[in-house]
Amino acid sequence: MTRVTVSSKYQVVIPRDVRRQVPLRTGQKLSILVKEGVITLLPERPLASFRGFLSGMKVAQVREKRDRV
């Protein structure tokens, strides 16, 4: 587990080993999720990067029947 220190300005540095595992860019925005005292940083990605990630998914049971309005 990698550890970081919070500075006097409440800043943290993302360690190199973590940056190598996650494709981050300088200036990229991160969303912060706080739940039950746990902080999670989520990199924001452009909507276009999600194109095709559900390809091959079977939707026959997901969609509503045609007789519904």
matplotlib code that plots the C-alpha trace (Angstrom):
import matplotlib.pyplot as plt

x = [0.0, 1.3, 1.2, 1.1, 1.3, -1.2, 0.6, -0.2, -2.3, -4.2, -2.5, -1.2, 1.1, 0.1, 3.1, 4.9, 4.0, 0.3, 0.7, 2.2, -0.8, -3.5, -3.4, -3.4, -2.4, -1.3, -4.3, -6.8, -9.8, -10.5, -13.9, -13.9, -16.2, -16.4, -18.3, -18.1, -14.8, -13.1, -11.9, -11.8, -10.4, -12.0, -10.4, -12.9, -12.9, -14.4, -17.7, -16.3, -13.9, -16.9, -17.9, -18.2, -17.6, -20.9, -20.4, -21.6, -24.0, -27.3, -30.1, -33.1, -34.0, -33.1, -35.4, -39.1, -41.6, -43.0, -46.6, -45.7, -45.9]
y = [0.0, 3.4, 6.2, 10.0, 12.9, 15.8, 19.1, 22.3, 23.4, 20.1, 18.9, 15.4, 14.2, 11.1, 8.8, 7.6, 4.0, 4.9, 7.3, 4.4, 2.2, 4.9, 7.0, 10.5, 13.7, 17.0, 19.3, 16.4, 16.8, 14.3, 13.8, 13.1, 10.6, 10.4, 7.5, 6.5, 8.3, 6.9, 9.3, 8.0, 10.0, 9.2, 10.5, 12.3, 11.0, 12.5, 10.9, 9.8, 7.4, 5.3, 4.6, 0.9, -0.3, -2.2, -3.8, -7.3, -6.8, -8.7, -6.3, -8.5, -8.8, -5.2, -3.3, -2.9, -4.7, -2.9, -3.0, -0.5, 3.2]
z = [0.0, -1.0, 1.6, 1.0, 3.4, 3.4, 3.2, 5.2, 2.2, 2.3, -0.9, -1.7, -4.4, -6.4, -6.2, -9.4, -9.0, -8.8, -11.8, -13.8, -13.2, -14.0, -17.2, -15.8, -17.5, -16.0, -15.7, -15.7, -13.4, -10.7, -9.0, -5.3, -3.7, 0.1, 1.7, 5.3, 5.8, 2.7, 0.0, -3.6, -6.5, -9.9, -13.1, -15.3, -18.8, -22.0, -23.0, -26.3, -24.5, -23.5, -27.1, -27.7, -24.2, -24.2, -27.6, -27.7, -24.8, -25.3, -24.8, -25.5, -21.8, -21.0, -23.3, -22.7, -24.8, -27.8, -26.4, -23.6, -24.1]

ax = plt.figure().add_subplot(projection="3d")
ax.plot(x, y, z, "-o")
ax.set_aspect("equal")
plt.show()
